[in-house]
């Protein structure tokens, strides 16, 4: 994934509404982009609400927190535990976590059909015991370490070759054409920098997953895949941390 998913866009622009004075109308347009209409079910506002209404509701209290999770099977990072939210987030690979001023939290997950994007809100448990997510600094270090480790492991195995046909994607990557859409107003510059690096490494690892590279044996192929999986995990955690940088800064200030 090189472009922001819908939950990532929601988190970025909801935080912009909360901290940077962006209007709910403008934020809703940036979340929707070329999608059909978005509707949100399951929040206290009632079902079928527009993004603008939901964002305006959040803007009534700056105490709201909005975070991104990008879970995958085997790595449900940031999810509160098994249940309907975890199932929906794992199926879609994304969710936005909302913590309200009363201490209640929700996870909202988008599902797309031909006529609309429907977000469903699930109970995410008490906001004060929200699952830990990597900080910006932790994710930055983790990404650097994972890149060094993957490079060493793949070089040692001599199986770092990318699939044939990857040249076009690599050229687009070098030109910045696969960096995807960015964050929103109010984010620190270091979050932008980490997001770009994370996305580029997710592209590289995705390309490398296309075949077994120079692996000859099954054990070489398995070792190569393990190295790439570790790199992809670190890059996904870094992308999550970049989108959650505003939440992290607000938490640090309030603490």
N, C-alpha and C positions, 0 to 999 in steps of 0.2 A: 504494500500500500504506500503510495507516494503522496497522495492527496489526503487532506483531513477528512476523516469520516464524519458522519453527521453528529455523533456524540462529541467529537473533538471540536467541531465548529460551535455546537451548543455551549460547551464549557468556555471556549474562548470568548464568545460574544456575550454570554450571560455575565461573565466576570467583567467584561468591558462596561456593561450596563451598571454593574455594582460599583466599579471603582473609577471609571474614566468619563462618566457623563454621556456615553453613547445612548441614544434614544432606543427604547424597545422596538420601535418601527424599523430603524436602521439595522439593529442587531438581528431582527427576524429576517430581513432581506438577506443578510450575509450568511445566516444559517441555511436558509432555504436554497439560495442560488437558483439553479434551473429545475429544482424539484417541483412536483405537484404540491398542492397545499399540504401543510403539516397540521395535525391535530393531536392534542395531548389528552389522554384519559387517566383517571385514577388519582389525580391530585385533589386536595380539598376544594378547589375551584369548581369541580364538576367535570364531566366528560365532554370531549369534543372541543376543547378550548384551543384557540389559535396560539401560535408562538408569541405574538405581540402581547396577548392577554397574560400569558404565563410569565413573560419577561417583566411586564409591568408589575405583576404581583410580587415577583422577587425583588424588584427595585423599591418596594415600599419599606423594606427593612434591610439595611446594610449588613445585618448579622448573618444573612444567608451565606452558606458556603456552597461552592459548585466545583466538583472535581471530576476528572476523567479516569476511567479504567479501561484497559485494553486486554482482557483476559483471553487465554486460549486453554484448551484441555491440557492438564498437567501443570499449568501455571495460572491459577485463578487470582492473580495478584490484585489486591484491593477490594475483593468481594467479601461480604460479611459472613459467608458460609453457605452450605447447601440450602437450596430452596428455589422458589419460582424466579427470583431475581437472578441468581447464579445460573440457572438453566437458560433463561432468556439472554443474558449477557454473553455466556459462552457460545450460544448458538449464533449470535450476531457478531461476536468478537469485540463488543464495545458496550459502554453504558456511561451515563452521566449520573453522578451521585449528588443529591441536593440535601443539605442540612439546614433545617429551619430554625427560627429563633427560639422555639419551645424545646429543642433538643431532639425532635423527631427527624428522621432522614428517609429519603426515597431514592430509589434507583430508577431512572427512566431509560427505556430501550426502544429504538426506532425499528419499525418494520415497514417495508416499502411494498406497495402494490401499484397497479396501473393508474389509479386515480388519486392516491394520496400517500403521504407518509404518516403512519400512525404511531405515536409514542405511547407506551404503557408504563405507568408508574407502579413500582413495587415497594413494599415495606423493606427498608434497609437497616432497621434496628436503631438503637439510640445513637445520636450523632456523636456523643462524647466518647463512644468506644468504636469509632470508625476504624476500619482496618488500616494498618500502616502502608504507606506507599513510599517509594524512594524519593528522597529530597533531590533538588537540582544538583547539589554538589555530589551526593552519593551516586546519582545516576551518571553524572559526568565521569567520575572516577571509574565506575563500573564499566562504562562503555569503552574507555581507554584501555582498561585492563583486559576486557574481552577481545578487543581488536588485537592487542599484542599477543594474547594467548592463542587466538585462532590463527594468526599469521605464523606463529612458531609451530603450532601443531600441523597445519597444512603444509608448511615448508618441509618439516621433518618427514611427513608422509609423501611429499612430492605429488600431491593430488589437488593442488590449488587451482588447476585450470578451470576457466569458465566454459560453458557450453558453446559450441559453434552457433553463430547467429546472434551472439550477445553484443557484437561490435556497435550496432545501432543504438542499443540501450545505453551502452557505456559512453558513447559520444553525447547522447542527450543528458546523461548524468553529469559529465564534465561541464556541459554548457549551462547547468542549473535548470534544465527543462523538466526534470523529474522531482524537483524540490517540493512541489505541491503548494497549496495556499498556506499562508502564514498564520500568525497569531493575530490578536486584535489589539487596539490601543490599551495601554496600561501595563503591558508586559515588559519585564526587564530585558535589556539587550542580550544578556547571557542566555536567556531562555530561547530567543530566536536562533542564536548560534548553535545551541545544543540540538534544537529541533532539526535544523538542516543536516547536521552530521548524522543524527539518528536515522533520518529518512534515507540519506544516501547509503548508509550501511545496510539498511533493510532492503534497499534495491539490490545491492551487491549480493547479499546473502540469498535473496530470492532468485536472482539469476543463477547463482551457483547451485541451488537446489535442483536446477533443471536436468542435471544428469549426475553421474558419479565422478566427473572430472577425469583425472588420470588414474583413478583407482583400478586396480587389477583384481584384487581379491575381495571377498565379501567383508572381511574384517577391515580392510582399508576403506571400503565404501562406508561402513558403519562409523568408523572413526572420523571420517570427513564430515559425515552428516551431523555427528555429535558436536564437532567444532562449530559448524554453521548454525546449529540450533542454539548454542550458547551465545553466539554473536547476535543472532536475531532476537533472543530474549533480552539481552542487554540493550539493544537498540530500541526495542519496544518499550522497555522500562524508561529509557531516556526520553522517548517521545511523550510518554505519559507525564513524566516530571516536568517537561517544558510547558505543557498545557496547564499543569497544576501549580506553576510558579507563583501566580497571583495568590492562590489559596495559601501557599507556604509563607509568603511574605506577610499576609494579613495575620496568620497564626502567630508568626514570630513577633509582630508588633503588639498583638493583644496579650502575648505571654510576658 
